[in-house]
């Protein structure tokens, strides 16, 4: 089974599974296709984080995060959010393909070549596809900004047939010459020249230094399952903290549509987010290991009052990503998120490559006291947060979502619905969501709650001190999540978000 936010991407992965490919190979194909069909959320100019597990639960995390340029500009009032000076970090998605396909070959007997796995993406870029509802929404949302973005207007459409011939040629070059050509070959020189022409601080040397890292996932036991999350600089620990706090709150006792349920979820989020500002590149900062200790989680749960909401002082971090998950016929599983940070990233299309570059460097701080302060060669704090759950030592659930600050919030809601209340993936994904704090469209630190639930929910939450702002049912603010879950008999059931343009494809 494979889930993706775009049907053409899901089909690209399903083709691989049908011909006997494994879950890693399927996600490479689906991710490459999604880099074409969801250009507003992900692409070759961005990054990716993978969690992979074999059928026996042997799990690895591949952290494909590009590092900051060695020659950093002098910023005055702040790091630009768009434009050439926001292209501060190299892109690691393509290198992550190389890393995971080698792992597939050596550990999972994978036989697919990268060239084979990119075929569908190349066709989509060359021949075109209908602009998705999501792309149309975000193109229209930024319509007053895009005229000043380097190479953007001539590359992307808001409706109709979207072709990307330059990107097709770039993908074909990678297929023929290998992934490292993106970083050290002729393609790398073209990319570096395009970045320089646009005014980016990134150089050919910065591209050549990019490497995906293989690390062990962080873990937390929750109600009979072991939850896996990526280590820092990703915010996976935040999701695990929320779930660890919820363990002490016994969420199964609350009706999932009640104010009690939402209140305790929101308050657990607040307790975990207090620590989130300390997440940074562990090569440059010390990460407190006690965050997931029983004493820490119990103390945080005891700070929650069932009748009173704490204030929400945390700054908002923007960001959009795309989740793909897959399981194969051996029971091996992959959870992957890829991103260019903001919708449409930096807005900079690099030279003649068709690559839209990320603006992930805007996530750095200029405060010298911050663990996430901008430094040469440093990786920024990262919102990508794919997840996986093991049960009895083997993969049981694959899950993830788009949504920056909303990722840990949405995942904690979904996991409680799936585990504590045994909802199906489809029902859990359709359940009204919440989003705490500022957003791109609302600068108030309110608790946004989707319509579609109890008519008294808003009033009951307000009575506890929450500043509630109701938003549309299945709102784009709710993110785009996907879930695959093992059934008691061993089969799989999955779904992708009704807020997305995708779905799940199962292979019998």
C-alpha positions as CSV (number, residue, x, y, z in Angstrom):
1,X,0.0,0.0,0.0
2,X,1.1,3.6,-0.6
3,X,-0.4,6.9,0.4
4,X,0.4,10.3,-1.1
5,X,-1.2,13.7,-1.4
6,X,-1.4,13.5,-5.2
7,X,-2.9,10.6,-7.1
8,X,-0.2,10.6,-9.9
9,X,2.4,10.3,-7.2
10,X,0.6,7.4,-5.5
11,X,0.2,5.7,-8.8
12,X,4.0,6.1,-9.5
13,X,4.7,4.2,-6.2
14,X,2.0,1.7,-6.8
15,X,3.6,0.7,-10.2
16,X,6.8,-0.1,-8.3
17,X,4.9,-2.3,-5.8
18,X,3.0,-4.1,-8.5
19,X,6.2,-5.1,-10.2
20,X,7.7,-6.5,-7.0
21,X,9.6,-3.4,-5.8
22,X,10.0,-2.7,-2.1
23,X,8.6,0.1,0.0
24,X,11.8,2.3,-0.3
25,X,11.8,2.0,-4.0
26,X,8.1,2.8,-4.2
27,X,8.5,6.0,-2.1
28,X,11.4,7.2,-4.2
29,X,9.2,6.9,-7.3
30,X,6.3,8.5,-5.6
31,X,8.4,11.3,-4.1
32,X,10.0,12.1,-7.5
33,X,6.6,12.3,-9.1
34,X,5.3,14.5,-6.2
35,X,8.3,16.8,-6.7
36,X,6.7,17.5,-10.1
37,X,3.0,17.5,-9.3
38,X,3.2,19.3,-6.0
39,X,5.8,22.0,-6.8
40,X,4.3,24.4,-4.2
41,X,5.2,22.0,-1.3
42,X,8.3,20.0,-2.4
43,X,10.9,19.5,-5.0
44,X,14.5,18.8,-6.0
45,X,15.5,22.1,-4.4
46,X,14.4,20.9,-1.0
47,X,15.1,18.3,1.7
48,X,13.6,15.0,3.0
49,X,13.5,12.9,6.2
50,X,12.9,9.1,6.0
51,X,12.0,6.5,8.6
52,X,12.4,2.9,7.3
53,X,11.8,-0.4,9.0
54,X,12.1,-4.0,7.9
55,X,9.5,-6.6,8.8
56,X,11.3,-7.3,12.1
57,X,11.3,-3.7,13.3
58,X,15.0,-2.9,12.5
59,X,14.6,0.8,11.9
60,X,16.7,3.7,10.6
61,X,16.3,7.4,10.0
62,X,17.8,9.0,6.9
63,X,18.1,12.7,7.5
64,X,18.4,14.5,4.2
65,X,18.9,18.1,5.4
66,X,21.1,20.6,3.5
67,X,23.5,22.7,5.5
68,X,23.9,26.5,5.5
69,X,26.3,28.1,3.1
70,X,29.9,28.6,4.2
71,X,29.9,32.2,3.1
72,X,27.0,33.8,5.0
73,X,25.8,37.3,4.1
74,X,25.5,40.0,6.7
75,X,21.9,40.3,7.6
76,X,20.6,43.5,9.2
77,X,17.0,43.3,10.4
78,X,16.5,39.6,9.7
79,X,16.9,36.7,7.2
80,X,14.7,37.3,4.2
81,X,11.8,35.0,3.9
82,X,11.8,34.9,0.1
83,X,14.2,35.7,-2.7
84,X,17.9,34.8,-3.4
85,X,19.2,35.6,0.1
86,X,16.6,33.1,1.6
87,X,18.4,30.3,-0.4
88,X,20.8,29.9,2.5
89,X,20.8,26.1,2.7
90,X,21.8,23.4,0.2
91,X,19.2,20.8,-0.9
92,X,19.5,17.2,0.2
93,X,16.4,15.4,-1.3
94,X,18.3,14.0,-4.3
95,X,21.2,12.8,-2.2
96,X,18.7,11.1,0.1
97,X,17.4,9.1,-2.9
98,X,21.0,7.9,-3.5
99,X,21.4,7.0,0.2
100,X,18.1,5.1,0.6
101,X,18.3,3.2,-2.7
102,X,21.8,2.0,-1.7
103,X,20.3,0.9,1.7
104,X,17.5,-0.9,-0.2
105,X,20.0,-2.8,-2.3
106,X,22.2,-3.9,0.6
107,X,19.6,-4.6,3.2
108,X,16.3,-5.3,1.4
109,X,17.6,-7.0,-1.8
110,X,16.3,-4.0,-3.8
111,X,16.8,-4.4,-7.6
112,X,15.3,-1.1,-8.9
113,X,17.6,1.5,-10.4
114,X,17.2,5.2,-9.8
115,X,16.8,5.6,-13.6
116,X,13.8,3.2,-13.5
117,X,12.2,5.0,-10.5
118,X,12.4,8.4,-12.1
119,X,10.7,7.4,-15.3
120,X,7.2,8.4,-14.3
121,X,8.3,11.7,-12.9
122,X,10.1,12.6,-16.1
123,X,7.0,11.9,-18.2
124,X,4.8,14.0,-15.8
125,X,7.3,16.9,-16.0
126,X,7.6,16.7,-19.8
127,X,4.1,16.0,-20.9
128,X,2.4,17.8,-18.1
129,X,-0.5,17.3,-15.7
130,X,-3.6,19.2,-14.6
131,X,-2.9,21.7,-11.9
132,X,-4.1,20.3,-8.6
133,X,-6.6,22.1,-6.3
134,X,-3.8,22.6,-3.8
135,X,-1.4,24.2,-6.3
136,X,-4.2,26.4,-7.5
137,X,-5.0,27.5,-4.0
138,X,-1.4,28.4,-3.1
139,X,-0.7,30.1,-6.5
140,X,-3.8,32.3,-6.0
141,X,-2.9,32.9,-2.3
142,X,0.5,34.3,-3.4
143,X,-0.7,36.1,-6.6
144,X,0.3,39.5,-5.3
145,X,3.8,38.3,-4.5
146,X,5.0,36.1,-7.3
147,X,5.7,38.8,-9.9
148,X,9.0,39.5,-8.1
149,X,10.1,35.9,-7.8
150,X,13.1,34.9,-9.9
151,X,11.9,32.7,-12.8
152,X,8.6,31.8,-11.2
153,X,6.1,33.4,-13.5
154,X,7.4,31.6,-16.6
155,X,7.5,28.2,-14.8
156,X,4.3,27.7,-12.8
157,X,0.6,28.0,-13.6
158,X,-2.5,28.6,-11.5
159,X,-4.8,26.4,-13.7
160,X,-4.8,24.1,-16.7
161,X,-1.9,22.0,-18.0
162,X,1.3,22.4,-16.0
163,X,4.4,21.4,-18.0
164,X,8.0,21.6,-16.7
165,X,10.3,20.7,-19.6
166,X,13.4,22.1,-17.9
167,X,12.8,20.0,-14.8
168,X,12.2,17.0,-17.0
169,X,15.7,17.5,-18.5
170,X,17.2,17.8,-15.0
171,X,15.5,14.6,-13.9
172,X,16.7,12.8,-17.0
173,X,20.3,14.0,-16.2
174,X,20.0,12.5,-12.7
175,X,18.6,9.3,-14.1
176,X,21.5,9.0,-16.6
177,X,24.4,10.2,-14.5
178,X,23.3,9.4,-10.9
179,X,22.2,11.4,-7.9
180,X,25.6,12.8,-7.1
181,X,25.7,14.6,-10.4
182,X,23.4,17.1,-8.7
183,X,26.2,17.9,-6.3
184,X,29.5,17.2,-8.0
185,X,29.0,16.8,-11.7
186,X,28.0,18.9,-14.7
187,X,24.5,19.4,-13.3
188,X,26.0,20.7,-10.1
189,X,27.9,23.3,-12.1
190,X,24.7,24.4,-13.8
191,X,22.9,24.6,-10.5
192,X,25.7,26.6,-8.9
193,X,25.8,29.0,-11.8
194,X,22.0,29.5,-11.6
195,X,22.2,30.1,-7.9
196,X,25.0,32.6,-8.3
197,X,23.1,34.4,-11.1
198,X,20.1,34.8,-8.9
199,X,22.2,36.2,-6.0
200,X,22.3,33.2,-3.7
201,X,25.2,32.7,-1.3
202,X,25.4,29.0,-2.1
203,X,28.4,27.8,-4.1
204,X,29.5,24.6,-5.9
205,X,31.5,23.7,-2.8
206,X,28.4,23.9,-0.6
207,X,26.6,21.5,-3.0
208,X,29.6,19.1,-3.0
209,X,29.5,19.0,0.9
210,X,25.9,17.8,1.1
211,X,25.4,14.3,2.7
212,X,22.4,12.4,4.0
213,X,23.0,11.0,7.5
214,X,21.8,7.6,8.8
215,X,20.8,7.7,12.4
216,X,18.6,5.8,14.9
217,X,15.0,7.0,15.5
218,X,14.0,8.3,18.9
219,X,11.4,6.1,20.6
220,X,8.5,6.3,23.0
221,X,6.2,3.5,24.2
222,X,2.5,4.4,24.1
223,X,-0.4,2.1,24.9
224,X,1.1,-1.1,23.5
225,X,3.0,0.5,20.6
226,X,6.5,2.0,20.2
227,X,6.4,5.3,18.4
228,X,9.4,6.3,16.2
229,X,10.4,9.8,15.3
230,X,13.4,11.5,13.7
231,X,16.1,13.0,16.1
232,X,17.1,16.6,16.2
233,X,17.4,19.0,14.3
234,X,13.9,17.7,13.4
235,X,11.0,18.2,15.8
236,X,10.1,14.5,16.2
237,X,10.9,14.7,19.9
238,X,8.0,17.2,20.3
239,X,5.5,14.7,19.0
240,X,6.9,12.1,21.3
241,X,6.7,14.5,24.2
242,X,3.1,15.3,23.5
243,X,2.2,11.6,23.4
244,X,4.2,10.9,26.5
245,X,2.2,13.5,28.4
246,X,-1.1,12.1,26.9
247,X,-0.2,8.7,28.3
248,X,-0.5,10.1,31.8
249,X,-3.8,11.8,30.9
250,X,-5.5,8.5,29.8
251,X,-7.1,10.0,26.6
252,X,-9.3,6.9,26.1
253,X,-11.6,8.1,28.8
254,X,-12.6,11.2,26.8
255,X,-15.2,11.3,24.0
256,X,-13.1,12.2,20.9
257,X,-15.5,14.9,20.0
258,X,-15.7,16.5,23.4
259,X,-14.2,19.6,24.8
260,X,-12.4,17.5,27.4
261,X,-10.6,15.6,24.6
262,X,-9.5,18.8,22.7
263,X,-8.6,20.7,25.9
264,X,-6.2,18.0,27.1
265,X,-4.7,17.6,23.7
266,X,-4.1,21.3,23.3
267,X,-2.7,21.7,26.8
268,X,-0.3,18.7,26.2
269,X,0.9,20.5,23.0
270,X,1.6,23.7,25.1
271,X,3.7,21.7,27.6
272,X,5.8,20.1,24.9
273,X,6.2,23.3,22.9
274,X,7.9,25.0,25.8
275,X,11.0,22.9,25.1
276,X,10.8,23.1,21.3
277,X,12.9,26.3,21.1
278,X,16.0,24.3,22.2
279,X,15.9,21.9,19.2
280,X,18.8,22.6,17.0
281,X,21.6,20.8,15.0
282,X,23.2,18.5,17.6
283,X,26.6,19.2,15.9
284,X,26.3,22.7,17.3
285,X,24.1,22.5,20.3
286,X,23.4,20.2,23.3
287,X,20.0,18.4,23.2
288,X,18.5,17.6,26.6
289,X,18.0,13.8,26.7
290,X,15.7,14.0,29.7
291,X,12.9,15.4,27.6
292,X,11.4,11.9,27.2
293,X,12.1,10.7,30.7
294,X,9.2,9.5,32.8
295,X,9.8,12.2,35.5
296,X,9.7,15.0,32.9
297,X,6.6,13.7,31.1
298,X,4.8,13.1,34.4
299,X,5.6,16.6,35.7
300,X,4.3,18.2,32.5
301,X,1.1,16.2,32.7
302,X,0.6,17.4,36.2
303,X,0.9,21.0,35.0
304,X,-2.3,20.6,33.0
305,X,-5.5,21.8,34.7
306,X,-8.7,20.1,33.3
307,X,-10.7,23.4,33.7
308,X,-8.2,26.1,32.7
309,X,-6.1,26.9,29.6
310,X,-2.6,28.1,29.8
311,X,-1.5,31.1,27.7
312,X,0.3,30.4,24.4
313,X,3.5,32.4,24.2
314,X,5.3,30.5,21.4
315,X,6.3,32.2,18.1
316,X,4.8,30.8,14.9
317,X,7.0,28.9,12.4
318,X,5.6,28.7,8.8
319,X,6.3,25.7,6.6
320,X,4.7,23.3,4.2
321,X,5.7,19.7,3.4
322,X,4.4,16.6,1.7
323,X,4.0,13.1,3.3
324,X,4.3,9.8,1.6
325,X,4.1,6.4,3.3
326,X,4.3,2.8,2.0
327,X,4.4,-0.8,3.1
328,X,5.4,-3.7,0.9
329,X,4.5,-7.4,0.6
330,X,7.2,-8.3,3.2
331,X,5.8,-6.0,5.8
332,X,8.6,-3.5,5.4
333,X,7.6,0.2,5.9
334,X,8.7,3.7,5.0
335,X,7.5,7.0,6.3
336,X,8.9,10.1,4.4
337,X,8.4,13.8,4.3
338,X,9.9,16.1,1.7
339,X,9.7,19.9,1.7
340,X,10.9,23.3,0.3
341,X,9.8,25.0,3.6
342,X,7.3,27.8,2.8
343,X,4.7,27.2,0.1
344,X,6.7,27.8,-3.1
345,X,10.0,27.9,-1.1
346,X,12.2,30.8,-1.8
347,X,10.4,31.6,-5.0
348,X,13.7,31.3,-6.9
349,X,13.8,29.0,-10.0
350,X,17.5,28.1,-10.5
351,X,18.9,29.0,-13.9
352,X,17.8,26.6,-16.7
353,X,17.3,23.6,-14.4
354,X,13.6,24.1,-13.6
355,X,14.4,23.6,-9.9
356,X,12.5,25.7,-7.3
357,X,14.9,26.2,-4.4
358,X,13.9,26.0,-0.7
359,X,14.0,28.9,1.8
360,X,14.7,26.6,4.8
361,X,17.5,28.9,5.9
362,X,14.8,31.4,7.0
363,X,14.2,29.0,10.0
364,X,17.5,30.1,11.5
365,X,17.8,32.7,14.2
366,X,20.1,35.7,14.2
367,X,20.1,35.8,18.0
368,X,23.6,34.7,19.1
369,X,22.1,33.1,22.3
370,X,19.7,30.9,20.3
371,X,20.7,27.2,19.8
372,X,19.4,27.7,16.3
373,X,21.6,30.7,15.5
374,X,22.8,30.8,11.9
375,X,26.3,29.5,11.4
376,X,28.3,28.2,8.4
377,X,27.7,24.6,7.6
378,X,24.9,24.2,10.2
379,X,21.6,22.5,9.7
380,X,18.5,24.5,10.7
381,X,15.7,23.5,13.2
382,X,13.5,21.3,11.1
383,X,9.7,20.8,11.2
384,X,9.7,17.6,9.1
385,X,8.3,14.9,11.4
386,X,7.5,11.6,9.7
387,X,6.4,8.9,12.1
388,X,6.0,5.1,12.4
389,X,4.7,2.8,15.1
390,X,5.8,-0.7,15.9
391,X,3.6,-3.3,17.6
392,X,5.0,-6.6,18.9
393,X,8.3,-5.5,17.3
394,X,7.1,-5.0,13.7
395,X,5.7,-2.1,11.7
396,X,2.1,-1.4,12.6
397,X,1.4,2.1,11.5
398,X,3.0,4.7,9.1
399,X,1.9,8.3,9.4
400,X,2.9,11.9,8.7
401,X,1.5,15.3,7.8
402,X,2.1,18.6,6.2
403,X,1.9,21.7,8.3
404,X,5.1,23.0,10.1
405,X,4.0,23.9,13.7
406,X,0.8,22.0,13.0
407,X,2.6,18.7,12.5
408,X,3.0,17.6,16.1
409,X,-0.5,18.9,16.9
410,X,-2.1,17.0,14.0
411,X,-0.1,13.8,14.7
412,X,-1.0,13.8,18.4
413,X,-4.7,14.1,17.5
414,X,-4.4,11.3,14.9
415,X,-2.5,9.0,17.1
416,X,-4.9,9.4,20.0
417,X,-7.8,8.8,17.6
418,X,-6.1,5.7,16.1
419,X,-4.7,4.2,19.2
420,X,-6.9,5.3,22.1
421,X,-10.2,5.3,20.2
422,X,-9.5,2.7,17.5
423,X,-10.8,4.9,14.6
424,X,-10.0,3.8,11.1
425,X,-7.4,5.9,9.1
426,X,-10.2,7.4,7.0
427,X,-12.3,8.4,10.1
428,X,-9.3,9.7,12.0
429,X,-8.2,11.8,9.0
430,X,-11.7,13.2,8.6
431,X,-12.0,14.2,12.2
432,X,-12.1,17.9,13.0
433,X,-8.6,19.3,13.8
434,X,-7.2,22.1,15.8
435,X,-4.2,24.4,15.2
436,X,-2.8,26.4,18.1
437,X,-1.1,29.8,17.5
438,X,-0.5,32.2,14.7
439,X,-0.8,31.1,11.0
440,X,0.0,32.7,7.7
441,X,-3.6,34.0,7.5
442,X,-4.3,34.8,11.1
443,X,-1.8,36.6,13.3
444,X,-3.8,36.0,16.5
445,X,-2.6,33.4,19.0
446,X,-5.9,31.7,18.9
447,X,-7.0,28.1,19.0
448,X,-8.3,27.4,15.5
449,X,-10.8,24.5,15.5
450,X,-12.4,23.0,12.4
451,X,-16.1,23.1,12.1
452,X,-18.0,19.8,11.8
453,X,-17.9,18.7,15.5
454,X,-20.1,19.4,18.5
455,X,-22.1,22.6,18.3
456,X,-21.2,23.4,21.9
457,X,-17.5,22.7,21.5
458,X,-16.5,26.4,20.9
459,X,-18.4,27.6,23.9
460,X,-17.1,24.8,26.2
461,X,-13.5,25.5,25.2
462,X,-13.9,29.3,25.6
463,X,-15.3,28.7,29.1
464,X,-11.9,27.1,30.0
465,X,-10.0,30.2,28.8
466,X,-9.2,29.2,25.2
467,X,-9.4,32.0,22.6
468,X,-11.2,29.9,20.0
469,X,-11.5,30.8,16.3
470,X,-13.6,28.4,14.2
471,X,-12.4,27.6,10.7
472,X,-13.9,25.8,7.8
473,X,-14.5,22.0,7.9
474,X,-11.6,20.2,6.1
475,X,-9.7,23.6,6.0
476,X,-6.3,23.8,4.3
477,X,-5.0,25.0,7.7
478,X,-5.6,21.5,9.0
479,X,-2.7,20.1,7.0
480,X,-2.5,17.1,4.7
481,X,-1.9,13.8,6.6
482,X,-1.7,10.2,5.6
483,X,-2.0,6.9,7.5
484,X,-1.4,3.2,6.8
485,X,-2.3,0.8,9.6
486,X,-2.0,-3.0,10.0
487,X,-5.3,-4.8,10.5
488,X,-5.5,-7.6,13.1
489,X,-5.4,-10.3,10.4
490,X,-2.2,-8.9,8.9
491,X,-3.6,-6.9,6.0
492,X,-3.2,-3.1,5.6
493,X,-5.7,-0.3,5.5
494,X,-4.8,3.3,4.6
495,X,-6.0,6.7,3.6
496,X,-4.7,10.1,2.7
497,X,-6.3,13.3,3.8
498,X,-9.6,14.5,2.4
499,X,-8.0,17.9,2.5
500,X,-5.5,16.8,-0.2
501,X,-5.5,15.7,-3.9
502,X,-4.4,12.2,-3.2
503,X,-5.3,8.9,-1.6
504,X,-4.2,5.4,-0.8
505,X,-3.6,2.6,-3.3
506,X,-3.5,-1.0,-2.1
507,X,-1.9,-3.8,-4.0
508,X,-3.4,-7.3,-3.5
